[in-house]
Amino acid sequence: KKFGYDKRRAHFSSLILTGQMTRADALGRIAQTAYDTQEMTKDFEYVATKLGMTVPELRQIMDGANKTYRDYKSNMPLIGLATNFYVFLLSGVLAMAMGLVACLARLSPLRALRWCGTFYAELFRNTPEYVLLVWIHFVPPLILTLLLRTRINFSPLFSAVVALGLASSGYFTETFRAGIQSIPRGHVEAARST
């Protein structure tokens, strides 16, 4: 009634198409009121009571103009944008730092260190971000809770920064390694001699 659409039309239309109702029956039922007036009044009073309003207050809202989400001003999109930039910056810093450490490990002359750097880069490059987000948010707090015997929870913001930072650090590791290895040997020797 409020939005001017009778959803019985769609229902009756499907019943006509499947042969469960004739068109004349559907038109006859649409001509009748959708709800019993007495039952509608009882339902209206019940809803008003549940919302903590009087019936006239609810009636005023129902008879008022239709509203859209634009009628309710909110600064949530701006807060979301700021949080997005905050997570991006912090995870970027973490990713660069961890990527540089892993890159130096990959270029190390020590075989064990080189293997650790390769394992780190491959692990975090090939793990989906969503899996990493869920894992970081739930598994380390559970392990710490079991070890320390006190309840520990990570905030969603902290989990997002760590998980996205680790996921990106695998890519930064390869980027830094490729950049360092692309320098010709002569340039490296000339830099070392000065």
C-alpha positions as CSV (number, residue, x, y, z in Angstrom):
1,K,0.0,0.0,0.0
2,K,2.8,2.5,0.9
3,F,4.8,2.0,-2.2
4,G,1.8,1.6,-4.6
5,Y,2.7,-1.9,-5.6
6,D,0.5,-5.0,-5.1
7,K,2.8,-8.0,-5.0
8,R,-0.1,-10.3,-5.5
9,R,0.1,-9.4,-9.2
10,A,3.4,-11.2,-9.7
11,H,2.3,-14.2,-7.7
12,F,-1.0,-14.5,-9.5
13,S,0.8,-14.1,-12.8
14,S,3.0,-17.1,-12.1
15,L,0.0,-19.1,-11.0
16,I,-1.7,-18.3,-14.3
17,L,1.3,-19.3,-16.4
18,T,1.6,-22.6,-14.6
19,G,-2.1,-23.3,-15.0
20,Q,-3.0,-23.2,-11.3
21,M,-5.3,-20.2,-11.7
22,T,-7.3,-18.6,-14.5
23,R,-7.1,-15.0,-15.4
24,A,-10.7,-14.3,-14.3
25,D,-10.0,-15.8,-10.9
26,A,-6.8,-13.7,-10.5
27,L,-8.7,-10.4,-11.5
28,G,-11.4,-11.3,-9.0
29,R,-9.0,-11.8,-6.2
30,I,-7.0,-8.7,-7.0
31,A,-10.3,-6.7,-6.8
32,Q,-10.7,-7.8,-3.2
33,T,-8.7,-6.2,-0.4
34,A,-5.4,-7.9,0.3
35,Y,-5.9,-8.0,4.0
36,D,-8.8,-8.2,6.4
37,T,-9.3,-4.7,7.8
38,Q,-9.6,-5.9,11.4
39,E,-6.5,-8.1,11.1
40,M,-4.6,-5.1,9.5
41,T,-5.5,-2.9,12.5
42,K,-4.3,-5.5,15.0
43,D,-1.0,-6.0,13.1
44,F,-0.6,-2.2,12.9
45,E,-1.0,-1.9,16.7
46,Y,1.4,-4.8,17.3
47,V,4.1,-3.1,15.1
48,A,3.6,0.3,16.8
49,T,3.9,-1.4,20.2
50,K,7.1,-3.2,19.2
51,L,8.6,0.0,17.9
52,G,7.7,1.9,21.0
53,M,5.3,4.3,19.3
54,T,1.7,5.2,19.3
55,V,-0.5,4.2,16.4
56,P,-1.0,7.8,15.2
57,E,2.8,8.3,15.2
58,L,3.3,5.2,13.1
59,R,0.4,6.2,10.9
60,Q,2.1,9.6,10.3
61,I,5.3,7.9,9.2
62,M,3.5,5.4,7.0
63,D,1.4,8.2,5.3
64,G,4.5,10.5,4.9
65,A,6.5,10.8,1.7
66,N,8.7,7.8,0.7
67,K,12.3,8.2,1.6
68,T,15.5,6.9,0.1
69,Y,19.0,6.4,1.7
70,R,20.0,9.9,0.5
71,D,17.5,11.4,2.9
72,Y,19.6,10.2,5.8
73,K,22.9,12.1,5.9
74,S,25.9,10.1,7.0
75,N,29.7,10.6,7.1
76,M,30.3,6.9,7.0
77,P,31.7,6.9,3.4
78,L,34.3,9.5,4.4
79,I,35.2,7.4,7.5
80,G,35.5,4.4,5.3
81,L,37.7,6.2,2.8
82,A,40.0,7.5,5.6
83,T,40.2,4.0,7.1
84,N,41.0,2.6,3.7
85,F,43.9,5.0,3.2
86,Y,45.2,4.3,6.8
87,V,45.2,0.6,6.2
88,F,46.9,1.1,2.8
89,L,49.7,3.3,4.2
90,L,50.4,1.1,7.2
91,S,50.3,-2.2,5.2
92,G,52.5,-0.6,2.5
93,V,55.2,0.4,5.0
94,L,55.1,-3.1,6.6
95,A,55.2,-4.7,3.2
96,M,58.2,-2.7,2.1
97,A,60.1,-3.4,5.3
98,M,59.4,-7.2,5.3
99,G,59.9,-7.4,1.5
100,L,63.4,-5.8,1.9
101,V,64.4,-8.2,4.7
102,A,63.2,-11.2,2.7
103,C,64.9,-9.9,-0.4
104,L,68.2,-9.6,1.4
105,A,67.7,-13.1,2.7
106,R,67.1,-14.4,-0.8
107,L,70.3,-12.8,-2.1
108,S,72.3,-14.0,0.9
109,P,75.3,-16.3,0.2
110,L,74.1,-18.6,3.0
111,R,71.9,-21.4,1.7
112,A,69.7,-21.6,4.8
113,L,69.0,-17.9,4.7
114,R,68.4,-18.0,0.9
115,W,65.9,-20.9,1.4
116,C,64.0,-19.0,4.2
117,G,63.7,-15.9,2.0
118,T,62.4,-18.0,-1.0
119,F,60.0,-19.9,1.3
120,Y,58.7,-16.6,2.7
121,A,58.2,-15.0,-0.7
122,E,56.5,-18.0,-2.2
123,L,54.3,-18.5,0.8
124,F,52.9,-15.0,1.0
125,R,52.7,-14.5,-2.8
126,N,50.6,-17.7,-3.2
127,T,48.3,-17.4,-0.2
128,P,45.0,-15.7,-1.1
129,E,44.5,-12.4,0.8
130,Y,41.1,-13.4,2.2
131,V,42.6,-16.6,3.7
132,L,45.4,-14.6,5.2
133,L,43.0,-12.1,6.6
134,V,40.9,-14.7,8.3
135,W,44.0,-16.7,9.5
136,I,45.7,-13.6,11.0
137,H,42.5,-12.4,12.7
138,F,41.7,-15.8,14.4
139,V,44.7,-18.1,14.6
140,P,47.5,-16.1,16.3
141,P,45.0,-14.8,19.0
142,L,44.0,-18.3,19.7
143,I,47.6,-19.5,20.0
144,L,48.5,-16.6,22.3
145,T,45.4,-17.2,24.4
146,L,46.4,-20.8,24.9
147,L,50.0,-20.0,25.7
148,L,49.4,-17.0,28.0
149,R,46.1,-18.3,29.5
150,T,44.4,-14.9,29.0
151,R,42.0,-13.9,26.4
152,I,43.6,-12.0,23.5
153,N,41.8,-10.5,20.5
154,F,43.2,-8.6,17.5
155,S,41.3,-5.5,16.3
156,P,40.1,-5.9,12.7
157,L,42.2,-2.9,11.7
158,F,45.4,-4.5,13.1
159,S,44.5,-7.8,11.4
160,A,43.9,-6.1,8.1
161,V,47.2,-4.1,8.3
162,V,49.3,-7.2,9.1
163,A,47.6,-9.6,6.7
164,L,47.7,-7.1,3.7
165,G,51.2,-6.1,4.6
166,L,52.4,-9.8,4.6
167,A,50.5,-10.5,1.4
168,S,52.1,-7.6,-0.4
169,S,55.6,-8.2,1.1
170,G,56.0,-11.4,-1.0
171,Y,55.5,-9.3,-4.2
172,F,57.9,-6.6,-2.9
173,T,60.5,-9.3,-2.2
174,E,60.5,-10.3,-5.8
175,T,60.4,-6.7,-7.0
176,F,63.4,-5.7,-4.9
177,R,65.3,-8.9,-5.9
178,A,64.7,-8.3,-9.6
179,G,65.8,-4.7,-9.2
180,I,69.0,-5.6,-7.5
181,Q,69.9,-8.4,-9.8
182,S,69.2,-6.2,-12.9
183,I,72.2,-4.0,-12.1
184,P,75.2,-5.0,-14.3
185,R,78.2,-6.5,-12.6
186,G,80.4,-3.7,-13.8
187,H,78.2,-1.1,-12.1
188,V,78.3,-3.0,-8.8
189,E,82.1,-3.3,-8.9
190,A,82.4,0.5,-9.8
191,A,80.2,1.4,-6.9
192,R,82.2,-0.8,-4.5
193,S,85.5,0.7,-5.6
194,T,84.4,4.3,-4.8
